[in-house]
Amino acid sequence: MQLRHLEAKGSIALYFHCSIPLFLVALIMARLSTDPLIIGRVIGDVLDSFIPTIKMTVTYNKKQVYNGHEFFPSTVSTRPRVEIGGADMRSFYTLIMTDPDVPGPSDPYLREHLHWMVTDIPGTTNASFGNVLVSYEVPKPNIGIHRFVFVLLKQKRRQCVTPPSSRDHFNTRKFSAENDLGLPVAAVYFNSQRETAARRR
Ligand SMILES: *[C@@H]1O[C@H](CO)[C@@H](O)[C@H](O)[C@H]1NC(C)=O
């Protein structure tokens, strides 16, 4: 009786001892399995895993972009509003919009296609305060459902980003490394596919 009691006490102690790291592991696993950027394979195909630290809101005509939501090409025909957080206006950010699913998601041999790039966006402002390095190109997905990814990167200083040579075969990771931009601080993506008469009704 006495021994069993002690054993029970011991296992409770063991439980508490282990429950903290187990709890953390469970939390990380839960985060991995529910992070829409991982499920949507944006992390993997375009970005390395990162911890979001800056708030970014992308809005097309009052419709906010949430991960994995579908937007009609007609809805995204003009550039969105992109508002960013951050502590103050002395930090500068680069915004990239890229399509990793060119020409189509089943064989994206032309990955990535750059749609938009704005640099020197001061923290707490919006993309219209930045410097457009590559103008907004309207998404026109022809084959399958494409992901259009907005990535926000923190610059080390102002005017440190060299314009990319081409929209085609763009590589967000490589570009970030070459321009000393480090890991993303925010990202969000939407899906879009060709608008047919049938789908539009
Ligand atoms: C950016 O912010 C300014 C000042 O708040 C505002 O006047 C402007 O309309 C905004 N532009 C966009 C494209 O969101």
The ligand as a Tripos MOL2 file, in Angstrom:
@<TRIPOS>MOLECULE
LIG
   14    14     1     0     0
SMALL
NO_CHARGES

@<TRIPOS>ATOM
      1 C1         -0.9770   55.1630  -47.0950 C.3       1 LIG1
      2 O1         -1.1080   55.9240  -45.9270 O.3       1 LIG1
      3 C2         -1.4230   57.2900  -46.1760 C.3       1 LIG1
      4 C3         -1.3590   58.0280  -44.8420 C.3       1 LIG1
      5 O2         -1.9910   57.3220  -43.8280 O.3       1 LIG1
      6 C4         -2.7670   57.3800  -46.8400 C.3       1 LIG1
      7 O3         -3.0930   58.7310  -47.1030 O.3       1 LIG1
      8 C5         -2.7450   56.5950  -48.1250 C.3       1 LIG1
      9 O4         -4.0090   56.5520  -48.6940 O.3       1 LIG1
     10 C6         -2.2460   55.1840  -47.8950 C.3       1 LIG1
     11 N1         -2.0460   54.5830  -49.1940 N.am      1 LIG1
     12 C7         -2.3500   53.3480  -49.4640 C.2       1 LIG1
     13 C8         -2.1610   52.8860  -50.8720 C.3       1 LIG1
     14 O5         -2.7650   52.5940  -48.6220 O.2       1 LIG1
@<TRIPOS>BOND
     1     1     2 1
     2     1    10 1
     3     2     3 1
     4     3     4 1
     5     3     6 1
     6     4     5 1
     7     6     7 1
     8     6     8 1
     9     8     9 1
    10     8    10 1
    11    10    11 1
    12    11    12 1
    13    12    13 1
    14    12    14 2
@<TRIPOS>SUBSTRUCTURE
     1 LIG1         1 GROUP 0 **** ****
